[in-house]
Amino acid sequence: MNRNSTDEIGILWRWRDLILILLGTFLFLVVGVVLFVTIELIRGVKPEDLMQVSVAQTIWITALEAIALTAGVYFFGLKRKGFGWDVVGLRSTSPYWYFIAIIATLVIIPIISLVTILVFYLIGEPLENPQLDFLLPEGLSTLDALLMLILAGFAAPFGEELLFRGVLYRMFRERWGIWIGIFLSSLLFGIIHGNFAVAITGFIIGVVAAIAFEYSRSLWTAIIIHAINNSLKIGLLYLLVKLGISI
C-alpha cells in the first residue's frame, strides 16, 4: 500500500495520535522557552525583565511556535505513523485554486473587520488590538519588522495550518462530516488565540481556510489565506506606527 495515499489510508488521525501530537508540540515549546530563558540569563538579562515584552522575545516566541507546531505534527504524527507530508495536504493544486485563495482572502479581510467592530459595538466593549504590543514591541527596527513579517506572516501560519487543518479538521471531518469538521476546527482555532477580538478573526479565517482545503485538496491554499491575512495585518500595523498614527 502507498503510505502517502490519503485514499488508501482510511482513518488517518485517531484521538491517541492527537494527544501525542499535542504533547510533542508542548514538549518542543517547553524546551524552546527554557533555552531562551537560559540564553537571556547568561547574557545578563535580569529575571524580572524577562516578564517584559521585548523584540527578542517576540521574534523567539513566534519562531518557536512555528517550529514546535511543525515538529510536533511531523515527529509525533507523520513520521511516527510512516506517512509523508502529502497526507496532511501539502500537495500542489491547480493555479485556479491559488487564485481563488488570494481573492477570497482579500474579500474576507474587510468583512472580518466589520464583523469584529459590530460585535464589539453590540456588547458595548472598546475595540482594542491585544496583539499590538507583541507584534510591534518597543524598539522594533525595520529589519526586525521584516523578520516578524516572515515568521508571523508565513512560518507561524504554516505550522498552525498543519495542526488545525491538516490534523484537527481532517480528524473531525472523518468522524462527523465536512461542516461539523469545519466548525469545530475553526472554533478551536479561534479559542486558542485567547482574546475575543482575535478569536472572531481566527474563527472566520479558519472557516475559509478549511473550505479552501476541502475543495482544493491542498493545504497550501489554506496556508496562503492565513499568511496573507497575517502579513497584511502586520504590515499595516507597522506602517501606522511608523506614520505616528495612534492605534
VENDACOR-V588270 format. One record per pair of residues at least 24 apart in sequence whose ideal C-beta (glycine too) atoms are under 6 Angstrom apart, sorted by the first residue. I is the first residue (numbers start at 0). GAP is how many residues later the second one is. Records with the same first field share a line. If there is no record, write none. Layout:
BEGIN
I->GAP / GAP
END
This chain:
BEGIN
2->79 / 80
3->80 / 82
5->81
10->163
11->75 / 158
12->154 / 158
19->56
20->51 / 52 / 55 / 56
23->48 / 52
24->43 / 44 / 47
27->40 / 43
28->39
31->32
35->24
52->80 / 84
53->83
54->82 / 84 / 85 / 89
57->76 / 79
61->89 / 90 / 94
62->88
64->91
65->89 / 90 / 93
68->90 / 94
69->89
72->89 / 90
87->74 / 78
88->77 / 124 / 129 / 130
89->129
90->127
92->123 / 125
96->119 / 124
100->111 / 120 / 123 / 124
103->104
104->120 / 123 / 124
107->100
111->89 / 92
115->81 / 84
129->65
134->99
135->101 / 105
144->93
148->82 / 85
151->78 / 82
152->74 / 77 / 78 / 81
153->73
156->66 / 69 / 70 / 73
157->65
160->58 / 61 / 62 / 65
163->25
164->44 / 45 / 48 / 57
165->53
168->41
181->25 / 28
184->25
204->24
END
